[in-house]
Amino acid sequence: MVGDLIAELRKGKKWTQKDLADAVNLSKSYIAAIEEGRIRPKIKTLALIAKCLDVELELLLRE
C-alpha cells in the first residue's frame, strides 16, 4: 500500500508526519490518513511527496 511506503520512506529520513506535512504544505492529519490508507492521494500530491522524500514518483505509483 502506498501509505505504508510513504511512512517507511518518511521514517527513513527521520521525519515526523508533521515534517512531511510542512514540506508538502498539507496537514499532518492528511498525511496520517494517507499513511493509514483512509485517503488515496491524487497524483499531484504523490508527486510532491515523492519529491520531498527524494524518490521517483513511479516508485509511489507502483504501490
C-alpha positions, -999 to 999 in steps of 0.1 A, spaced: 0 0 0 13 35 -9 7 48 26 29 21 41 57 30 17 54 67 24 56 61 61 87 39 56 104 65 34 95 93 58 108 74 88 140 66 69 146 104 67 138 106 104 109 129 96 77 131 116 43 133 98 43 170 107 77 174 90 64 158 58 31 177 60 50 210 63 73 201 34 44 195 11 21 222 25 -6 197 38 -20 190 72 -5 164 95 -39 147 97 -40 144 59 -5 127 58 -17 104 86 -48 95 66 -27 87 35 -3 65 56 -33 47 72 -49 41 38 -80 61 46 -73 85 17 -59 78 -18 -40 110 -27 -41 125 -62 -11 121 -85 -2 157 -80 0 152 -42 20 120 -47 45 139 -69 50 165 -42 55 138 -16 79 119 -38 100 150 -44 102 157 -7 112 121 1 138 121 -27 123 93 -47 108 89 -82 71 93 -85 70 59 -102 80 42 -70 49 55 -53 27 48 -83 37 11 -83 20 8 -49 
